[in-house]
Amino acid sequence: MKSILKKLIGVKTRRRILEFFNRLWCAFCRRLPLRNVVLFYTIRADGKLLDNAKAVYDAYEGKKIVFAHMLPHSVKLKPLAYYYLLTSRVIVTDDYVRYMRAVKLREGQKLFQIWHACGAFKKFGLDAPSRLTPAEERATHSQYSAVAVTGEGCRKFYAGAFGISEDICLPIGLPRTDKILKGADGLKNSILEKCPQLKGKRIYLYCPTFREKDGNNVEFDPAIDWASLSAELADDEVFVIRRHPIMNYRLCGGEYKNIIDLSEQSTLELIAACSVLITDYSSVIYDACLLDVPTVFYCPDYRDYERGFYLSFPDDLPGEMVTSGKMLIDKVRNAEKNPPVSKIEKFRNEQMSACDGNAAKRAAAIIRNWMK
């Protein structure tokens, strides 16, 4: 029956029909009473909140619900999303809420953006290439009541990226950093218990971020000779890969006992346990700098990377950049032996000044004030 309907009704017509029913459903939801509940909305994982949103969820003690579904959302799931978004007094999110382009929040509702990334490193939102038009980007972010940022110096960048007033960009710190600042030893012990093969090893943690071309995700080739890398590692060294959640493909082309993909494990736990962080354009550098973990920036595609940066790259980085996979391990060992302490401290003070271990409490206090 479905296949017959698809043949009889074209794609554009089906889309218009769905949009019509969505508008009807939203009109109905707007007539329902607002519930004194906090909605935690995320598209970063299915069925669970990740580090940042989870920290605020745990810190807030009132009535709360979770909508955690990665995109794309099914036809059956969208009505539930609209219902939650239009009937919850406060909405907390750590990423894009695409429905805000079509939905105007009701009087008394608040939308709190606790963006998943720390600091102002690579460009995003209106400042970066996107599949969205500038008008769609602005519509996505225009209804924020507050945006959490990690320091005073970051406010102007978030305001520009979201097309919003700098006044609502609040330097309260990022909630996920609380765990690092208050419980680094516990994080480290947790990952060593779950992954005993890491015990007694010098852990080189590789956390590359996703790649884009013209605003679309593309696969990334790290240009590493994995067999040579494995042979070069000493008995007490292990190379751990932690892919970005969007990267749903393998990076390592073989199986090696000293090169391990632990992408299902917590990034925070791995950073707390590692000797050196290896990354490129990822905001994990902020987690590392809070723990004084030295970072090597492995950027084989530096000349082609299209996103752009808010800082001067690579001059302002708290570590050395390398573009050749052949030089990687030598640079990593040097960073472990001679960490750039002053660079790390300067970077932390400039971009993470509001992170003191109490960010989640401050975020929860803002929510409580809205719920009164």
QUILIN-V502053 format. One record per pair of residues at least 12 apart in sequence whose C-alpha atoms are under 10 Angstrom apart, sorted by the first residue. I is the first residue (numbers start at 1). GAP is how many residues later the second one is. Records with the same first field share a line. If there is no record, write none. Layout:
I = GAP  GAP
This chain:
18 = 57
19 = 83
21 = 58
22 = 53  56  57  60  80
23 = 59  79  80
25 = 54  57  58
26 = 53  56  57  59  60  76  77  78
27 = 59  76
28 = 55  58
29 = 50  53  54  55  56  57  58
30 = 52  53  55  56  57  74  75  76
31 = 55  56
32 = 51  54  55
33 = 53  54  55  56
34 = 50  52  53  54  55  56  72  73  74  75
35 = 28  49  51  52  53  54  55  74
36 = 26  27  28  51  52  53  54  335  336
37 = 25  26  27  28  47  50  51  52  53  54  334
38 = 19  22  24  25  26  27  28  46  47  49  50  51  52  53  54  72  73  329  330  333
39 = 18  24  25  26  27  28  45  46  48  49  50  51  52  53  54  72
40 = 13  14  16  17  24  25  26  27  28  44  45  48  50  51  52  53  54  72
41 = 12  24  25  26  27  28  40  43  44  50  51  52  53  54  55  56
42 = 24  25  26  27  28  29  50  51  52  53  54  55
43 = 24  25  26  27  28  29  30  50  51  52  53  54  55
44 = 24  25  26  27  49  50  51  52  72  201  202
45 = 22  23  24  25  26  200
46 = 21  22  23  24  25
47 = 19  20  21  22  23
48 = 18  19  20  21
49 = 17  18  19  20  44  45
50 = 18  44  66  126  216
51 = 43  65  124  125  126  128  215  216  217
52 = 41  42  62  63  64  65  122  123  124  125  126  127  308
53 = 39  40  41  42  60  61  62  63  121  122  123  307
54 = 40  121  122  306
55 = 119  120  121  122  123  124  304  305  306  308  309
56 = 36  58  118  119  120  303  304  305  306  307  308  309  311
57 = 35  303  306  307
58 = 302  303  306
59 = 116  300  301  302  303  304  305  306
60 = 300  301  303  304  305  306  307  308
61 = 303  307
62 = 302  305  306  309
64 = 24  26  27
65 = 19  23  26
66 = 18  25  26
67 = 13  14  17  18  26
68 = 13
69 = 12
71 = 27
78 = 21
81 = 18
82 = 17  18  21
85 = 12  14  15  18  19  20  21  24  26
86 = 17  18  19  20  23
87 = 18  19  22
88 = 17  18  20  21  22  23
89 = 16  17  18  19  20  21  22  278  281  282
90 = 18  19  20  21  22  55  277  278  280  281
91 = 18  19  20  21  22  53  54  276
92 = 18  19  20  21  22  23  52  54  55  271  275
93 = 18  19  20  21  22  23  54
94 = 18  19  20  21  22  23  53  54
95 = 18  19  20  21  22
96 = 17  19  29  41  44  45
97 = 16  42  43  44
98 = 38  39  41  42  43
99 = 40  41
100 = 36  38  39  40  41  42  43  44
101 = 34  35  36  37  38  39  40  41  42
102 = 34  37  38
103 = 36  37  40
104 = 35  38  39
105 = 38  39
108 = 262  263
109 = 34  36  261  262
110 = 33  34  35  36  257  260  261
111 = 30  31  32  33  34  35  36  256
112 = 31  32  33  34  35  36  56  251  254  255
113 = 28  30  31  32  33  34  35  36  56
114 = 32  33  34  35  59  60  61  62  249
115 = 32  33  34  43  59  60
116 = 32  58  59  60  167
117 = 32  33  57  59  165  166  167  169  170
118 = 30  31  32  33  36  55  56  57  58  59  164  165  166  167  168  169  233  234  237
119 = 30  31  32  33  34  35  36  38  39  54  55  164  166  167  191  229  231  232  233  234
120 = 29  30  31  33  34  35  36  37  38  163  166  189  190  191  231  232
121 = 33  36  160  161  162  164  165  187  188  189  190  191  192  196  230
122 = 159  160  161  184  185  186  187  188  189  191
123 = 34  35  38  183  184  185  186  187  188
124 = 33  34  36  37  38  183  184  185  186
125 = 12  13  15  16  33  34  35  36  37  38
126 = 12  32  33  34  35  36  37
127 = 30  31  33  34  35  36  180  181  182  183
128 = 33  86  87  178  179  180  181
129 = 83  84  85  86  87  177  178  179
130 = 82  83  84  85  86  177
131 = 83  84  85
132 = 83
134 = 29
135 = 28
137 = 24  25  26
138 = 23  24  25  26
139 = 23  24
140 = 22  23
141 = 18  20  21  22  23
142 = 20  21  22  23
143 = 21
144 = 18  20  21  24  25
145 = 19  22  23  24
146 = 18  19  20  21  22  23  24  217  220
147 = 12  15  17  19  20  21  22  23  24  25  216
148 = 20  21  22  23  24  25  26  27  211  214  215
149 = 19  20  21  22  23  24  25  26  202  203  204  205  206  210
150 = 19  20  21  22  23  24  25  27  136  200  201  202  203  204  205  206  209
151 = 18  19  20  21  22  23  197  198  199  200  201  202  203  204
152 = 17  18  19  20  21  198  199  200  201  202
153 = 18  196  197  198  199  200
154 = 12  15  16  17  156  196  197  198  199
155 = 12  13  14  15  16
156 = 13
157 = 12  153
170 = 184  193
171 = 181  182  183  184  188
172 = 180  181  182  183  184  186  187  188  189  190  191
173 = 178  179  180  181  182  183  184  185  186  187  189  190
174 = 178  180  181  182  183  184  185  186  188  189
175 = 180  181  182  183  184  185  186  187  188  189
176 = 92  111  179  181  182  183  184
177 = 91  109  110  113  175  178  179  180  181  182  183
178 = 177  178  179  180  181  182  183
179 = 89  90  178  179  181
180 = 88  89  91  92  107  108  110  111  176  177
181 = 106  109  110  174  175  176  177
182 = 174  175  176
183 = 86  89  174
184 = 84  85  87  88  89  107
185 = 84  87  88
186 = 83  86  87
187 = 79  80  81  82  83  84  85  86
188 = 80  81  82  83  84  85  86
189 = 80  81  83  84
190 = 76  79  80  82  83
191 = 74  75  76  77  78  79  80  81  82
192 = 77  78  81
194 = 71
195 = 67  70
197 = 41  60  61  63
198 = 38  39  40  41  42  60  62  75  76
199 = 37  74
200 = 36  37  38
201 = 33  34  35  36  37  38  57  72  73  74
202 = 32  33  34  35  36  37  71  72  73  74  131  134
203 = 33  34  35  36  37  55  67  68  70  71  72  73  74
204 = 33  34  35  36  37  55  66  67  69  70  71  72  73  74  91  92  125  128  129  132
205 = 33  34  35  36  37  55  56  57  62  65  66  68  69  70  71  72  73  74  90
206 = 33  34  35  36  37  55  64  65  68  70  71  72  73  74  89  90  91  92
207 = 33  34  35  36  37  56  60  63  64  70  71  72  73  74  75  76  77  78  90  91
208 = 12  14  33  34  35  36  39  43  70  71  72  73  74  75  76  89  90  91
209 = 33  34  35  36  37  38  70  71  72  73  74  75
210 = 33  34  35  36  37  38  70  71  72
211 = 33  35  36  70  90  94  95  96
212 = 93  94  95
213 = 91  92  93  94
214 = 92  93
215 = 91  92
217 = 29  30
218 = 29
219 = 27  28  29  30  31  32
220 = 27  29  30  31  81
221 = 29  30  31  79  80
222 = 29  30  76  77  78  79  102  103
223 = 28  76  77  78  100  101  102  103
224 = 27  28  29  76  100  101  102  104
225 = 27  28  100  101
226 = 25  26  27  28  29  30  33  99
227 = 25  26  27  28  29  32
228 = 97  98
229 = 27  29  30  96  97  99  100
230 = 25  26  27  28  29
231 = 25  27
232 = 97  98
233 = 25  26  96
234 = 24
235 = 23
236 = 22
237 = 21  22  38
238 = 19  20  21  22  36
239 = 17  18  19  20  21  22  35  37  39  90
240 = 18  19  20  21  22  23  30  34  37  38
241 = 18  19  20  21  22  29  37
242 = 18  19  20  21  22  23  24  25  28  37
243 = 18  19  20  21  24
244 = 19  23  38
245 = 18  19
247 = 16
248 = 15
250 = 13
267 = 17  20
268 = 16  19  20
271 = 13  14  16  17  20  22
272 = 15  16  18  19  20  21
273 = 20
274 = 14  19  20
275 = 18  19  20  57  58  60  61  62
276 = 12  16  17  18  19  20  56  57  58  59  60  61  63
277 = 12  16  17  18  19  20  42  55  58  59
278 = 16  17  18  19  20  21  41  43  50  51  53  54
279 = 16  17  18  19  20  42
280 = 15  16  17  18  19  20  21  22  41  42  43
281 = 16  17  18  21  24  26  27  28  32
282 = 15
285 = 12  32  33  34  59  62  63
286 = 32  58  61  62  65  66
287 = 61  65
288 = 30  56  60
289 = 29  52  54  55  56  57  58  59  60  63
290 = 54  55  57  58  59  62  65  66
291 = 53  57
292 = 26  47  48  49  52  53  56
293 = 42  43  46  47  48  51
294 = 24  25  26  38  40  41  42  43  44  45  46  47  49  50
295 = 22  23  24  25  26  36  37  40  41  44  45  49
296 = 21  22  23  24  25  26  32  33  35  36  37  38  39  40  43
297 = 17  20  21  22  23  24  25  26  31  34  35
298 = 22  23  24  25  26  27  29  30  33  34
299 = 22  23  24  25  26
300 = 21  22  23  24  25
301 = 22  23
302 = 12  19  20  21
303 = 20
316 = 27  28  30  31
317 = 26  27  29  30
318 = 21  22  23  24  25  26  27  28  29  30
319 = 16  20  21  22  24  25  28
320 = 12  14  15  19  20
